[in-house]
Amino acid sequence: MLAAVKNFFPSRKERVLFECRSRIREKAIRQAKARIALAGKKVEEFDSDELEIIVMDEEVKVTDKLKHYCILGLLILVGLG
């Protein structure tokens, strides 16, 4: 019974990871829309596969930027920055 309850409710770690991933995804979608608008096109001109590729590219950029700032923050905290 206890195992069934544990499987039903996600752990705190899973909830935090889901929240982080969803926020990164939302930011990537916003940036992808801006990138498409800067190119002078509309979202409707792309099919779902092309949009997914653009959003995944933006997700990689967001996570790389986040990693960079985390590393920089740790270096500053340690005093090496």
N, C-alpha and C positions, 0 to 999 in steps of 0.2 A: 504494500500500500504506500509506504513512504517513497519507494522508488518511482511509483506512478505519479505522485504529487511533485517530486523533484523534476521529472521529465515534463510535466505539464507547465510548470512555471520556469521561465528562463532564468538562468543565474544572473547575478549582478554584472558579471564580466560580459556576458552575451548581450545584455541590454545596453551597456556602455558602448560596446563595439558596434552594435546596430545603430545607435544614435550617432556615433562618429561617422560611420559609413554613409548614413543617410544625409548628414549635413555636408559632407564632402561631395556627395552626388548632386545635391541641390545647388551648391556653389558651382560645380562643373557645368550644370545645365544652364545656369545664368550666364556663365562665361561663354559657353558655346553659342547661346543666343546672341550675345554681344559680338562674338567673332563672325557669325553669319551676317549680322546687320552691317558690320564694318565692311564686309565683302560686297555689300550692295544686293544681297539676295534675301529671300524669305524662307522661313522654316518649311513652308509647304512645298518648296521646290525640291526638297531632299526626300528620299525614301527612308524607311526606318533603319535600314542597315547603315546608310551613310550618316544618319544622325547619331546612331550608336557609336560609330567610329569617332566622330567628332567629340562626343561627350566623354568617351573613354580617354581620348587624348587630353582633354581638359582635366579629367580626374587625375591622370598621371602628373600633370603640371601642378595641380593643387597639392597632391601628396608630397611631391618633391619639394615644393616651397615650404610646406609644413615641416618636413624633416629638416630642411636647412635651418629654419628658425628655431627648431628644438635643439639642434646641435649647437647653434650659435648661443642660445640661452644657457645651455649647460657650460659652454666654455666661459661665458661671462660670469656665471655662478662660481666656477672653479677659479677664475681669475686669469685665465689664459687669453681672453679676448681683448 
